Amino acid sequence: MQETRSPAPALDPATFGRQLFEASPDCVKLLDAQGRIVAMNLNGLCAMELASFDAVRGSVWKTLWPTDSQAGIDAALEAARAGGVGRFRGFCPTACGTPKWWEVTITSIGEAGAPATGLLAVSRDVTEQLQAEAERERLLRQLSAANQRMEDVFRQAPAFMCVLNGPQHVFEMVNDRYLQLIGNRNPVGLSVLDALPEVDGQGFIELLDKVYQTGEPFEGTDLPVMLQRHQDAPLEQRFVDLVFLVLRDGEGRSTGVLVHGVDQTERKLAERKLYESRERFEKIVSQAATGVVQMDPEGRITLVNQKYCEMVGRTEAELLGASVLDVTAPDSLPVTLDAVQRLAAGENSVIVDKHYLRRDGTRLPATSSVNALRGPDGEFQGLVAIVVDTTDSKRAAEKLRASEERYRTLFESVDQGFCILEMIFDAQERPVDYRFLEMNPMFEQHTGLRNAVGRTAKELIPTLDSFWFETYGRVARSGEPVRFENEAPAMQRWFDVYATRLGGPGSRRVALLFSDITRRKESEATLRKLASDLAEADRRKTEFLATLAHELRNPLAPIRSGLGVMRLKGDSPAVVARVREMMERQVGHMVHLIDDLLDIARISGGKLELKKERADLKDVLANAVETSLPLIEAGRHALTVDLPDGPVPADIDVTRIAQVVANLLNNAAKYTPPGGRIGLSLRAEDREASIAVSDNGIGIPQEALASVFEMFSQVGQHIDRAQGGLGIGLSLVRRLVEMHGGAVAAASNGADTGSTFTVRLPLAATAHDAGALMLATASTVGSAADGTRILVVDDNVDAAVTLSMILEASGYTTEVAHGGREAVGRARDFRPRVAFLDIGMPGMDGYETARAMRAVPGLEDTTLVALTGWGAESDRRKSTEAGFDHHLTKPVQLSVVQDLLAKLAA
Ligand code: ADP
């Protein structure tokens, strides 16, 4: 249209200006020099939402702006007035209050170089533009925050991540996890192949290519990847869960790949370990030779092995879910429950000895080692028990116990000693001692050792000889048992020992079974001595018999020839007297021999009894001298007698001690060459009397001194010597002296130096009393015989007549009878004061005669004296019972009879 109007007439500047003014989309105002609004275009009125220009006409434009815009406006106005262009941006709501931002440009109107006539203010509404800018900035801020968040997520993600760019998969970004995975190599800027050359050939590059090209994501789990995580170290296997996601640009084109995943290596290894350990556990359990059972906290069985099934006699199916109490014997329920409770309460393991109950009702003894199963926080999750069948071990233990008991009983009841000892060796392995470990009750009795347990032999017996260590050391070393008998002088005992090693080679223990055989050894020694004594005695006896025959024949020969002489020259009193003297001597010798023999026999048979009384030893010695005098005189020896002044009283059998001294005097006479010297002395010393008989005869060799007192012992051979005896005299002497509590000893300096025999006898308690007694006895002897009637009864006529004659010669009145009956008859008339009765008479014996005599009235007080060869206590008792008052053994010595009669008279 403007084209059609263009040929219009001339251009009116005012009109043009007005049109320009109105055409502007902005709010255009004309201000006068004072800044008052003089015109505003219509668009301006619209923009300011003014209904008409009148509302603002003439208003100072500046005042229409809010206060905080004034400074900007002033500056802009100033600039415009100065001829420039003033600009400012400010906020000013419309007349209707619509908030609006304005961009204002002020220019001055007028001729250049002349003062401005007015101002042109163009305000452009920039509200929308400002709003758009603000919005853009807000969006930008949001984007950057989102980016930051993304980056944080990327960096801090628990998974590894990286961004690969382009078809070469160049690392653009990697997070820490990724760096850790690849061993902290920095790959940024490098392609995968350059950064991680070891992955070539493992299939990952191909996968990346595929994702990049197709845009389809890839996901994989538990992928093994070999990585060079440490320089110069072998490749390491890792397991990863992976996602490859394609990244695209705005147009949807692939720009790269996001790699994202989790390193599962630790979990995988743990799983593998767990698997292996479980596998191992299952294998062990299933093949175990012991029963294995697992239970939940309620005691229900959750696992059993084959062995357990066999032990309890049930199948696995039967057992799973069952209670362990179902297979427990009723009497083992308390221990089982107790064990479960203790484990549930916190104990870790418990050992239970119990019995299982099998399906067939039999019981199975077992030892169960039960352990608590606990969760990570220690909570009780159940039990697992290892069960061992103890049937065999119980049986074996029972057997062992029984056998041990048997042996213990044996060892404790045997009467031999038993002990176990342990050898002690020194540094050179020499056995030097041993220690007692154990012993039976008899040990002490056999050894005399108390509390020996734990102590060594040397501690107990310091002087024990090395034989014992060496012997037992050898047994311990070689293992070869030994049996021996040996003396332990340190213990003063003999032992019979069996020693054997306990245990195998290297064991130092030795068992001993032994007996104290000291007594046996002693009796063996005694026996040996007895046997040798017996042999000696036998030898002597044989010798004795030869001697005896010789000795008896010796006196018989002169007696026989004496009888011949008497027959021829019986009419010559001188010849007869000489022959009788010779015959009396020879008979005396024979009687002496036979007396000694009888005495020895009596002593040996225990039949000789002493008739002890208090007597003066001086008298006894005088008696003995009297007996021996004929022999001493025959040898033409000089006898010296040395007696003390006072009486020497002793409680002795007077006859026997006289016999002793006479024997010694006879020997002195016999064993001293004719014309020798013989001494007899008596000493009272303290409580002892010592009688010594010495001679200067043939003497006794030193070696024979000890044996001269033994029976049948003779020094050298005397058979050819007329003086020789039977070798029993000294034996008799010793025995008689010992029966008196005394002792006899022989002394000699050897052959031809003479001998001395000394007899020691205990003295009587009070010498004074004894003396008095002797005195009294002596005073009565003289008057005793007068008028006393004595009956002598003996079937041996000679014996009876001899005794009667002797008594008559001593002043007694006697009658003789030769039998019991005759004796009783005579006694009735004769009324004897004393009767001597022989016991061994034919017909009525002595006992009967005594009883018969006692029965005769008037004979009650007659003293009856038995004469017998038997002098044992039993014989005496018998005679006492028969009514005898005294008992004399034959042959009766005159002195004894005299003593007796003297006492009766007293
Ligand atoms: P025997 O009958 O032989 O005399 P004994 O027992 O009286 O027997 O004496 C034993 C032995 O002692 C005698 O054989 C004699 O060898 C010796 N003997 C005894 N007494 C003496 C003595 N006084 N002098 C020398 N030897 C004597």
Boltz pocket constraint, residues with backbone or C-beta under 6 A from the ligand:
constraints:
  - pocket:
      binder: B
      contacts: [[A, 663], [A, 664], [A, 667], [A, 668], [A, 671], [A, 672], [A, 695], [A, 697], [A, 698], [A, 699], [A, 700], [A, 708], [A, 710], [A, 713], [A, 714], [A, 715], [A, 716], [A, 718], [A, 723], [A, 724], [A, 725], [A, 726], [A, 727], [A, 728], [A, 729], [A, 730], [A, 731], [A, 754], [A, 755]]
      max_distance: 6.0
